[in-house]
C-alpha cells in the first residue's frame, strides 16, 4: 500500500516538475497567475492520463505519454504564451532530460537498498531539490537562450532533443536499449561527442565576436576621446581669438605710438608677432553646429598643410537628427581615410569634396576624392590587406549601423565616393 501511494505521489511530482520547469525555462514569470494557469493545465493532462489508464492500461498509456502530456504542453506554451514552437520543444525536451537526475538517484538507491519505497521516496525528494535549484540558478539562463531563435539555442537544444527521441525509441517504445546491442548502447556517447564539438565551435565563434566587439568598443572610445580633445582645442582657439579681438584696440595704440616715434622695425616685429597669434586661431564658419564645424576646421587645416584642395558644401542647422559625437566620429573617420589616400597621390591631382545636408529629418553626407589604387570590394565594402588599414571603414559602418543609417561605397571614373544617410 505504501509503495502504491509513493508511486502515485512520484507520478504527480514528476508531471508537475516537467510542466513548471518547461514553462520557467522559457521565461514564464513565476507569479500566482501563471502558477494557477499551469496547474489547470496539469489537472487537464492528469485527467487525460487517468482516462487513458482506465481505457488502455498502464503499459500502453506510458507509451502514449508523449502524446498525452508533452504534445499538449508544447502546444500550450506556443499558443497561450506565444513562444516559438522550436523554443517550446527544446524547453520541454530539456525538462525531460532533467527528470533523469531523479531517475538515476532512484535506481542507485534501489540498487543499494533493494526497497521499492526507498526508490520512490528518493525520486520524490530529488525532484523537489532539483526543482528548487533549477528555478533559482538555471531558469534565468535558459530564458535568455531559448527566447532567441539563434543557432546557439539549436546547438544547446540538440542534445536534450536527441536524448528525448532516443529514450522513447529505445526504452519506452521498444527494448532495444536492453538488448545488449553495442551500437545502441554507444549511440548516446556518439551524440555527446558531436554535441561537444558543435558547442566548442559555436563557443569559439561567439568568443571571437565578443573579442572583436570589445576591440571595436575600445577603438571607438579612443576615437571619441581624440575628437573631443581636438574640439576642445578649437574651443580654446575661439576663446583666444575673442581675447585678441578684445585687445586689438590696445595693439593698434601701441603700433600708432611706435610709428609716431619712427620705430618702424619694432612696428614690423610687433605686427608679425600678432599675426602669428592669429594664425593659431583661424576658424572658418562652415555651419551652425559647433562640433561639426570644429571637425571640419581641424581637417581643413590638415588638408591645407598637405597642399590638398578641400571643398565644403555644408547646409545643416545647429541641432542634428542624430547624436553629435556619433556623426563627428563618422565624419572624422571618413576625412581621415580620404586624407591617407590623397597623401599617396601627385600634388596636382589631390582634392577632396565634402557635402553635408539635411532633408526630411535625415542627414546626408557625401565625401569624394580621386583614387589611384582601386581597392578590392567585398559585399560592397572596400577592404585593405595593409596592416592597420581598414579600421576607419569598419568604424564608419559601426556608427552608421548604431544610428540605423545606410552607407554606400562606390567608384566613378577613378573617384571614390562615400554616401551616408542617417
Secondary structure, DSSP 8 states (H G I E B T S, - for coil): -HHHHHHHHHHHHHHHHHHHHHHHHHT---SHHHHHHHHHHHHHHHHHHHHHHHHH-HHHHHHTHIIIIIHHHHHHHHHTS---HHHHHHHHHHHHHHHHHHHHHHHHHHHHH--HHHHHHHHHHHHHHHHHHHHHHTHHHHHHHHTS-SHHHHHHHHHHHHHHHHHIIIIIS--GGGTT-HHHHTHHHHHHHHHHHHHHHHHHHHHHHHHHHHHHHHHHHHHHHHHHHHHHHHHHHHHHHHHHHHHHHHHHHHHHHHHHTT-HHHHHHHHHHHHHHHHTT------S-HHHHHHHHHHHHHHHHTT-EEEEEEE--SS-SS-HHHHHHHHHHHHHHHHHHHHTS-GGG-EEEEEEEEETTEEEEEEEEE-SS--EEETTEEE--STT-SHHHHHHHHHHHHTT-EEEEEESSSEEEEEEE-
